[in-house]
Amino acid sequence: MSSIPTYKLVCPYLIFSLTPVHAGVGRGTEEHVDMPIQRDALGIPVVWGSSIKGALRTAYRMSSKAIVESIADEEEKKKKEEEMRKRENAIFGPERGGAHEHASALMILDATLLLLPVPSLKGITIFATTPLILERVKNILDLRHNNMEYVNIINDIIDIYNKHDKTIASNEKLLLNDKLIVKNQILDVVVDEELKNKFNALLKDVSIPVSKELIVDNVVIIPDHIGINILSKSTISVTRIALDYSKKVVREAALWTEEYVPEFTIFATAIIIGDSKRIEDLTADKIFDELKNTLFKTENGDFSLILGGHETIGKGIVKFCRWFK
């Protein structure tokens, strides 16, 4: 059971980016990028819960449409279409303009960063985080009472960092002359192999789409006062153009730069569900089962989704990995 009033299920997830992801904020004012990504107050990449919920709703609607189209009888088709529309509104809430009518049964937390891949001078990509970021992720896990095992593991990881009070790495192979060099920063590092063991324990019950060794062998925890700046600058900027195909030239003023978080970035979020306030028998458990049947397509509740659009150029594909036993 959840500690959140009116909500009954708290389902933590890791979001693993299979491709670069642009969850944007529209046009930006920064000089170096026209279309920046979403960031929190500290400048750390984030994916807002509203963006995730919108993508989930779109996927649910497409799945519902496929169910409706599979019905041959026109009268039955109309009834099913109306039923699915009511269920969508009950789960996700009324669409814009009707938000005052009732709350949705579904709440999505902002996806906070857990690990960001950052190139190091030695030519190895590290998976970087900071103590503050770990505390944020711990708060998400703490919403689900029987996740205390994972909460305690994160506490142990933070204790390992506090013991050394400097950058710590899970593997000596990440170092160059006993230093870690990332983003023009030369960091003094302590190698503590217990960090690898703890991250192995943290990820043991989650099915990420790469080998866990790739992650845990390359974990680095950087002090907040250095790491926040490094992580905020470790995104990808891509310059794009639009062509005038009739003339085979770039259209006038059609040059812009987009920002992405790199592939293999890992975020943490939670899908939080309560009983529907509109359909009496649509309980939190039934809603989760319905989402599994229409979207997740797996027994454990893992699923893939496109965040931020740009799917036609191979961007925004992520895997939601359910993060508890």
N, C-alpha and C positions, 0 to 999 in steps of 0.2 A: 504494500500500500504506500501511497505517496504521502508526504507531509504537507502537500499543497492543498488547501481547502478547495472543494468542489471538483478536484481532479483525482482520478483513481489509479491511473497507470502512468508511470514515468519510465520511458524506454531510452536510455542513453545510446548514442550512436557515435562511431568514428566516421568521418567523411574523408574518403581517400580519393584524391584527384588523379584520375587516370590520364587526363590531358590538362594542359594549362586552362585555368578558369578565370573568366572575366565576369565577376558579379559587380556590376558597375553602379555609378551614381549619376550617370548622364554626363554632360559636359563639365569639365573641370576648369579651374582657374590657374593650375600650376603651369609653369613655363615648359616643363619637360614632357608633359603628357596631356593630350586633349581629353581622353576618356579614362579617368582613374578608376581603380577598384574601390570597394567599400573598405573603410578602415574604422577602428575604434578611436576613442579620445586620445590614445597614446600613439596613434599612427600605425598600429599593428593590423595586418590584413584580417578581415572578418567577413562572414557572410550573414547578412541580416536574416532573422527568422522569417520576416515577411517575404523575402526572396525565395527561401526554401518552401514556405507554405504555398506560394503562388505556383512554383514548379510542380509541387505535389498535386495541387488542385488541377492543373492542366493535364497531368498524366492520368489522374483519376477520371477526368472528363473524357479523355480520349478512350480510355478503357471502357467506360460506360457507353460511349457511342458505339463501340464495336459490339458490345452486348446487345444493344438495341437493334443495330443493323442486322444481327444474325436472326432476328425474329421475322418470320415470313408473313404472318397475319397482321394486316395494317392496324386493326383495332387493338390487338395485343401489343403491337409496337408502340402505339401512342400511350397506352397505359404504362408500359415499362419506361418509356422516356420521361413521363411525368414523375413516376416513382423515383427514378435515378436522380432527377433534378432536385426533388425534395430531400433525398438522402445526401446529396452533395452539399446543399445549403445547411442541413443539420450538422454535418461533420465539419465543414470548412467555414460556415457562417454565410450570411447574406452577402451578395456582391455589393460593390460600391454604390452608395445611395440608400442602402437598406440596413446598414450596420446597426442602426438604433433598434431594430426589431428583436434581435436576440444574439447572444454570444455563440461562438462556434464551440463545438466539443473538443476541438483540437488546438493545442498551443505548441508552437515550435520556438525553441530558444535560439538566439543568435549563435552561430557556429563560431566558437572561439578557437584560435590557433592552438595546436598541441606541438607539432614538429614541422619545421620548414626546411627543405633541402637548400643548402648553401654551399657553393663551390669553395674549396680551400686551395691554397697555393700548391699544395702537394699533388693536386689533381684528383682528389677524392672528394666526393660530395658528403658533407656532414649533415646530420639531421639535428637542427639546433632548436633549443628552447631556452627559457629563463625561469627562475623561481616564481616570479609573478604569474607567468603563463600557466605553470603547473598548479598554482593555487586556484586560478580561475577554473581549470579543468576539474580540479577536486571538488569545487563547489557544485558543478553540474552533477558529478557522480553522487554527491552527498544528498541530492534530492530524492534518491531512491534508497530506502532504509537498508535493504539487504545487499547493497553495494559496498558495505563497509570494508570488505576485503580490499577492494581497489582503492578506496580512500586511504586506507592504512599504507598501501604500497606507495602511493604518491607522497604520503608523509615521510616514509622511509627514504624516498629519493631526495626530497627536500633536505632531510637530515644529513644525507651523504654530502650534499652541496654545502650545507652550513658547517660541516666538520672541516672542510678545506677552505671555504670562503674565497674561492677563486674558480675560474673556469675548470670544469672537470670533463673528462672524456672517457668513453667506455673501452677504448682500444688505443694502444700505443702506436699503431700503424698510421693514425691520423696526424701524427706530429712530424714536424720538420725541424731537426736540431732542438728537440724538446719544446718547440713552440708551435702554436696553431696560428696560421696567417689567413684571415678571412676579411674581405672588404677593406683591404689596406690597414687592417688592425693586426698587431702582433700581440698575441695573448699568451701569458704564462699559464701553463696547464698542468693539472694533476691527473694522472690516469688512475682510475679506480674501477676495477673489473666488477665490483659489486653493482655498479650502475647498470651494466649489461644484464646481470641476473635480475635486477628489479624491473627493468623494462621488459624482459622476457616474461616475468610474472604478470606485468600489467597487460600484456597483449595475448596472454595464453588462451583466452576464451573468445577471441575475436578473429574473424576470418578475413584478414587483409589480403589484397590481390597480388602481393609480392611476398617473397620469403621474409620471415621475421628477422632472419640473420642480417639481411641487408639493412634493416632499421637499427637493431640493437647493437650491431658491431660499429655503428657510426654515430651514436648519440653523443651530443655535446650540450652541456648546460653552461650558459654564459651569464655572468652577473647582469642584473637588470640594467644598470646604468650604461653598460656597453651593448648588451644583447638586444635591447629594444630598438636601438638605432640600427644595428646590423640587420635585424629581421625586417624592419620597415623599409629598408633599401634593397632587400633581396627578392624583388619582383622582376618580372620581364616586361620590357617595353617593346612593342612591335609597331613599326611604321607601315601604314597601309595606304593604298591608292585606289581610286575608282577610274576605270578606263572609259573613254569614248570609243566604243568598238567600231563605229563607222569610220573614224579617223586613225584608229590605232594609237591614240595618245592619251595622256592623263587628262581627265576633265579638269576644268578650271576650278581652283580652290578645293580640289578633292584629294588632299593629302592630310592624313591625321595619324596620331599615335595612340595606341591602346595599351593599357596595362593589364597584366595577368599575374596570378600566383602560379608558380611553376608546378608541373606534374609531380606527383608523389608528395605533395603537401598534405598534411593530416590535420583536420579540424575535429573538434568535439562539440556535440550538440545533444539535445534530448527532444524526443517527441512525447508530449504530455497530453493525456486523453482523459476526458470526463464523460459522464453520461450525457446523451443528447437532451437538450431542453425542448426539442420540437417533436421528436418521435419517441414515444414512451418506452418501447422495447429496445431501443438502440442504445445499449449500454456501452461502457468503455471497452469491455472485453470484446463485444460484438463488432465495435468499430475497428479495433485492431485486427480482428479476424477478417473483416471486410477489406481493409487495406492490404492485408497479406494476399487475399484472393484476387484482388483487382490490380495491385501494383507490385507487391513484393515478390510474388511467385516463388518463394522459397520457404521451407519449413521454419527456418530460424528467424525469418524476418529481414534478411539482407535484401537490398535492391539497388538498382542503378538509376540514375536520374541525370538530366541535363540542367545545369545551373547557369544562369546568365546569358543564355542564348549562344549564338555563334556556332551552333552545332554543324552548320553547313560548311564550315571551314575546320571542322575537327576539334572544336574547343568545348569546354564546359562539361565533359563527361566525368561523373564522379560515381563512386560506390559508397552506399551507406552500409556500414558494417555494425550489426547489433552488438552492443558492448556489455553483456552480462550473461551469466549462466542461464 
